[in-house]
């Protein structure tokens, strides 16, 4: 079985720093992806069983996701679609995706 809409997340903004050019570190830490939008619902849009056992952002703990989603529902593959961070792809600054120090 394939889950084509797995909402993974970053537990802490600092976790992305090793993958960003240093020039973007301050911007990322102060503003995150810097986009407006998202889905709003009075009951929330993330599954309550996706919250890691120790708390935190739903989808931010890969081991919790494997145990409580993939193994529980016999899912063989998942397509990661992101959560929160997904909007970063709307950034148009050309330097954002260039390799740098």
N, C-alpha and C positions, 0 to 999 in steps of 0.2 A: 504494500500500500504506500502511496505517496501523499504527503501533506504538502500542498502547493502554496501554503500561506502561513509559514512559521514566523511569528513575530519575535525575533531575537532582539536583545537590547544590550547596551553597554552599562555595566554596573556603576561605574564612576567615570566622569569626564576624563580624568587623568589616564585612564586605561587606553585611550586612543593616542596619547602623545607619542609613543614610539613609532607610530605609523604616519605621523604628520611632519612636514618640514618644520623646523624650529621657528621659522617666521610666523607660523600660524598658531603656535602654542598659547600666547597671551590671549589672542582673539577667541580661540576655542574654550579656554578656561573661563573667560569672562562672559561669553555669550552663547556657548554651545553652537549648534548648527546655524543659529541666526536666521531662522525662518519663522514665519507666522503660519498658523494653521493647525490642523489636527482635527480629530473627531471628538465631539463632546456629547456626553450622554449622562443623564442624572444617575444611572446605575453603573457607569463606567463602561469601557470598551475592552478591557483586558480581562482574561479569564482569571478568576480568583485562585484557581489551582495552579496558576503559573507563577505565583509569588513564591520565591525561594523560602525554604524552611527557616532561615535566619532573617527573613524580611528582605526588603529591597524591591527593585523594579521587576515586574513580571517579565520573564524571558531572559533575565540577565545571568542566570546560573545554568550553564550547559548540562551539568550533571543532573540537576533537578529536572530540566526539560527532558532529558533522556529517560529518566525513571518514571516521571509522572505524566508523560505525554507519549513519547515514542514507544517505550516498552508497554505501557498500560494499554495502548490502542493498537499494538502490533504494527506500527508505522516503520517501514524499511528506509525510506528516504524523506527528507524534508527540504523544501526550497525556502531559504532564509530571505524574508522580505523586509526585515528591520522593523524597528519600532522607535518612534521619536527621532532617531538619527536618520530615518529614511528620507526626510526632507533635505538633508545635506546635498543631495544630488541636484537640487534646484539652484545651488550656488553657481554663479556664472563667472566668478573671478578665474581667469585663465591660469594663474599661478597656483591655485589650490591643488591641482592634480599633478603638478610637475614635481619630479623628484628633486629634492634639495636637502641641504643640511639644516 
